[in-house]
Amino acid sequence: MKLSIVILNWNGVGMMQRFLPGIVKHSPGAEVVVADNASTDTSLQWLGENMPEVRTVVLDRNYGFAGGYNRALKQVEAEYYLILNSDVEVREGWLDGMMAYMDARPECAACQPKLLCQWAPDKFEYAGAAGGFVDRLGYPYCRGRLFGTVETDRHQYDEPVECLWATGACLLVRSKDFWEVGGFDDRFFAHQEEIDLCWRLRSRGRTVMCVPQSVAYHLGGGTLPQGNPRKDFLNFRNNLLLLYKNLSTDDELRRVMRWRFFLDALASAQFLLTGHWGSFKAVWQGRRAFRRMKADFRKDREENLRLAVENPLADAPGSLLWQYYIKGRKRWTQLSI
């Protein structure tokens, strides 16, 4: 099989009813697989009765995004995996640009389409927009989305661009590359695992691209919406784990971690002052969880540094927070290194 589209589902029968028929219709020649993360709703029943052409992989419990995909993909044989959220709408020809790009460029390990908002299709979508980046303090951002500022798509980002990470909402990756760097890190459970994967790919000399000639439309927030304390916990914890695993030198790691303590404290104060008590606690719970888990990641860090041939953050902006909040730079094109 050349391409397998793999959709991880957990209690998402409504999303599948809404979006899966279109994915099957507009993906000729591709195998479509739904990996079920131990759903307790009617997902499997609906699939069996309404989409018998879709292959199902049934997992024995909820392993999260990272672990669920790792276990499911081990049961899929294809040259390319397309990791796709269940809340993504696609249209005719949506695969053509990405597949043509990957076929023509063997140095490219992974790519994403231009990701637009499903309910406001003239806007970029928060979770990936037109390619993902990270500043030198570890804050992820996108071409087309800086923090809460999401741009209108005026075709300003229609050229393919090399990025640091491609969104896990719609990630096309060579299976060989995926497994050579170890796949997703199960310990992340959910959130930022695709950044960790792509960082490892980039540091080992492979390229990651956004190919806007392909377009997908993401609903977003289907599992954990913005402002959910559980999501805040995972994002703060996983971002620190991401940095610990992948920053290129110990001196850089110490410098960034000092800044992040101060900046995380500011974030928690903002949550407290605005009445978001659960998110305030999530910041410190995330930091405590990082400290508990840190020792388990030491060997991963040593391996990543040993295998790295380049530093993907070499041209990254120093502080996105400074440029965004102090300099008032709200668009990707306004950022300076």
C-alpha positions in Angstrom: 0.0 0.0 0.0 1.4 3.4 -0.9 -0.8 5.6 1.4 -2.8 4.8 4.5 -4.9 7.5 6.1 -5.1 6.7 9.8 -7.7 8.4 12.0 -7.5 8.0 15.8 -11.0 7.9 17.4 -12.1 8.2 20.9 -15.9 8.6 21.5 -16.1 10.6 18.3 -19.0 8.9 16.4 -20.5 12.3 15.7 -17.3 13.6 14.1 -17.0 10.4 12.0 -20.6 10.6 10.8 -19.9 14.2 9.7 -16.5 13.9 8.1 -15.5 10.3 7.4 -17.7 9.8 4.3 -16.0 12.8 2.6 -12.5 11.5 3.5 -13.3 8.1 1.9 -14.8 9.8 -1.2 -12.0 12.2 -1.8 -9.1 9.8 -1.1 -9.1 7.4 -4.1 -6.5 4.7 -3.9 -5.7 5.3 -0.3 -6.5 2.8 2.6 -8.6 4.5 5.3 -8.1 3.1 8.8 -9.9 4.1 12.0 -8.0 3.2 15.1 -10.3 3.2 18.0 -8.9 4.2 21.4 -11.3 2.1 23.5 -14.4 4.2 22.8 -17.5 3.7 24.9 -19.9 5.3 22.5 -21.4 3.7 19.3 -18.3 4.4 17.1 -17.5 0.8 16.3 -21.1 -0.1 15.7 -21.6 2.8 13.4 -18.5 2.0 11.4 -19.5 -1.6 10.9 -23.0 -0.7 9.8 -22.2 2.3 7.6 -18.6 2.3 6.5 -17.6 -1.4 6.0 -14.9 -0.3 3.5 -13.0 1.4 6.3 -10.6 -0.8 8.2 -10.7 -0.7 12.0 -7.9 -1.2 14.5 -9.4 -1.7 18.0 -7.1 -0.8 20.9 -7.8 -2.2 24.4 -7.7 1.1 26.2 -7.2 4.8 25.6 -3.5 5.3 25.0 -3.8 9.0 24.1 -2.8 10.5 20.8 0.8 9.5 20.9 0.4 6.0 22.2 -2.7 5.3 20.2 -1.1 6.2 16.9 2.1 4.2 17.7 0.1 1.1 18.4 -2.2 1.5 15.4 0.6 2.3 12.9 2.5 -0.8 13.9 -0.5 -2.6 12.3 -0.4 -0.6 9.1 1.9 -1.3 6.1 2.3 1.6 3.8 5.0 3.8 2.3 3.2 6.9 3.6 1.1 7.4 6.7 -1.4 10.3 6.8 -2.2 11.0 10.4 -5.6 12.7 10.3 -7.8 14.1 13.0 -11.4 12.9 13.0 -12.7 16.5 12.8 -11.1 17.4 9.4 -13.1 18.1 6.3 -11.4 17.4 2.9 -12.3 18.1 -0.7 -11.6 16.7 -4.1 -7.9 16.6 -4.9 -6.8 17.4 -1.4 -4.0 14.8 -1.4 -2.5 15.7 -4.8 -0.1 18.5 -3.8 1.4 16.8 -0.7 1.8 13.4 -2.5 3.4 15.0 -5.5 5.8 17.0 -3.4 6.9 14.0 -1.3 7.3 11.7 -4.3 9.6 14.3 -6.0 11.7 15.0 -2.9 13.1 12.0 -1.1 14.8 14.2 1.4 11.4 15.4 2.8 10.3 13.2 5.7 6.9 14.8 6.4 4.6 17.6 5.4 1.2 19.2 6.1 -1.3 21.0 4.0 -2.5 24.5 4.4 -4.9 24.1 7.3 -8.0 26.3 7.3 -10.8 26.7 9.8 -13.7 24.4 9.0 -16.4 26.8 10.3 -14.6 30.0 9.0 -12.8 28.8 5.8 -11.3 32.2 5.0 -9.2 31.9 8.3 -6.2 29.8 9.1 -6.8 27.2 11.7 -5.1 27.5 15.1 -3.6 24.0 15.3 -1.3 24.2 12.2 -2.1 27.0 9.8 0.5 27.1 7.1 3.4 25.4 8.9 4.7 25.3 12.5 7.8 26.9 14.1 9.3 27.3 17.6 11.1 30.3 19.1 14.3 30.0 21.1 12.4 29.8 24.4 10.2 26.9 23.2 6.9 28.7 22.3 5.3 27.1 19.2 3.7 29.3 16.6 2.5 29.0 13.0 2.8 30.8 9.7 -0.6 32.4 9.8 -1.1 32.2 13.6 0.8 33.8 16.4 -0.6 33.1 19.9 -4.3 34.0 19.7 -4.0 36.1 16.5 -5.2 34.0 13.5 -4.8 35.6 10.1 -7.2 35.6 7.2 -6.1 33.5 4.3 -5.3 35.9 1.4 -3.0 33.4 -0.3 -0.1 35.1 1.4 1.4 31.8 2.4 0.8 29.7 -0.7 4.4 28.9 -1.3 5.8 25.7 0.2 8.0 26.4 3.2 10.4 24.4 5.3 9.1 24.5 8.9 10.1 23.0 12.2 6.9 21.0 12.7 3.9 19.9 10.8 0.5 19.7 12.5 -0.6 16.4 13.9 -4.1 17.3 12.7 -3.0 16.4 9.2 0.5 15.0 9.0 1.8 13.1 6.0 5.0 11.2 6.9 7.1 8.5 5.4 6.7 5.4 7.5 10.4 4.7 7.2 11.3 8.1 8.7 8.6 7.8 11.4 10.0 4.6 12.8 13.7 5.5 12.3 13.3 8.3 14.8 11.2 6.2 17.2 7.7 7.4 16.3 5.7 9.5 18.7 6.7 9.6 22.3 4.0 7.7 24.3 4.8 9.6 27.4 3.5 12.9 26.0 0.0 11.2 25.8 -1.4 14.2 23.9 -0.3 17.7 22.7 3.1 18.6 21.2 4.1 15.1 20.3 4.1 16.0 16.6 6.5 18.9 17.4 8.8 16.4 19.2 8.7 14.0 16.3 9.4 16.7 13.7 12.2 18.2 15.8 13.9 14.8 15.8 13.5 14.5 12.1 14.8 18.0 11.4 17.8 17.6 13.8 18.8 14.5 11.9 18.9 16.2 8.6 15.5 15.4 7.2 13.1 18.2 6.0 9.6 19.0 7.2 7.4 21.1 4.9 4.1 22.9 4.6 2.7 22.3 1.1 -0.2 24.7 0.6 -1.2 23.2 -2.7 -3.1 20.8 -0.5 -5.8 22.2 1.7 -7.7 20.7 4.6 -10.3 22.2 6.9 -10.0 21.5 10.7 -12.9 22.0 13.1 -10.6 22.0 16.1 -11.2 21.6 19.9 -12.9 18.2 19.4 -11.3 16.5 22.4 -10.1 19.3 24.7 -11.1 22.9 23.9 -8.9 25.9 24.5 -8.9 26.9 28.2 -9.4 23.4 29.5 -7.2 22.9 32.6 -6.3 19.4 31.4 -5.1 20.8 28.1 -3.1 23.5 29.9 -1.5 20.9 32.0 -0.4 18.8 29.0 0.8 21.8 27.1 3.0 23.2 29.9 4.4 19.8 30.9 5.0 18.6 27.4 6.6 21.8 26.3 9.2 21.4 29.0 9.7 17.8 28.1 10.1 18.8 24.4 12.8 21.3 25.3 14.6 19.0 27.6 14.7 16.3 25.0 15.7 18.4 22.0 17.6 21.6 22.9 21.0 21.4 21.3 23.4 22.2 24.2 23.3 21.9 27.9 24.1 25.6 28.2 21.2 26.5 26.0 18.9 24.2 28.0 19.9 25.8 31.3 19.3 29.3 29.9 15.9 28.5 28.4 14.8 26.7 31.6 15.6 29.8 33.7 13.6 32.0 31.4 10.7 29.5 31.3 10.4 29.4 35.1 9.9 33.2 35.1 7.6 33.2 32.1 5.5 30.3 33.3 5.1 32.1 36.6 3.8 35.1 34.7 1.4 32.9 32.8 0.1 31.4 36.0 -0.4 34.9 37.5 -2.4 35.9 34.5 -4.7 32.9 34.9 -5.2 33.7 38.6 -6.0 37.3 38.0 -8.5 36.5 35.3 -10.3 33.9 37.4 -9.0 30.8 35.7 -8.1 28.9 38.9 -7.9 25.5 37.1 -5.5 26.8 34.6 -3.4 28.5 37.3 -3.0 25.1 39.1 -2.3 23.4 35.8 0.8 25.4 35.2 2.4 24.3 38.4 1.1 20.8 38.2 2.7 20.6 34.7 6.0 21.8 36.0 6.0 19.3 38.9 5.1 16.5 36.5 8.1 17.6 34.3 10.4 17.4 37.3 9.2 13.9 38.2 9.5 12.7 34.6 12.8 14.4 33.7 15.1 11.5 34.8 13.2 9.1 32.5 14.1 11.3 29.5 17.8 11.6 30.1 18.8 8.8 27.7 16.5 10.2 25.1 18.2 13.6 25.3 21.7 12.0 25.1 20.6 10.0 22.0 19.0 13.0 20.3 22.2 15.1 20.9 24.4 12.2 19.6 22.4 11.8 16.4 21.8 15.5 15.6 23.5 16.9 12.5 21.8 20.4 12.7 20.1 22.7 15.1 16.5 23.4 13.8 16.3 26.5 16.1 19.4 28.2 14.6 17.3 30.8 12.8 14.4 31.0 15.2 13.3 34.2 16.8 14.7 34.9 20.2 11.4 35.6 22.0 8.1 35.5 20.3 6.5 36.9 23.5 8.7 40.0 23.2 7.9 40.6 19.5 4.2 39.9 19.9 3.4 41.7 23.1 6.0 44.4 23.3 6.8 45.1 19.6 3.2 44.5 18.4 4.2 42.1 15.7 1.1 40.0 15.1 1.9 38.3 11.7 4.6 35.8 10.8 6.0 38.1 8.1 6.7 40.7 10.7 8.9 38.5 12.9 12.7 39.1 13.1 15.4 36.7 14.2 
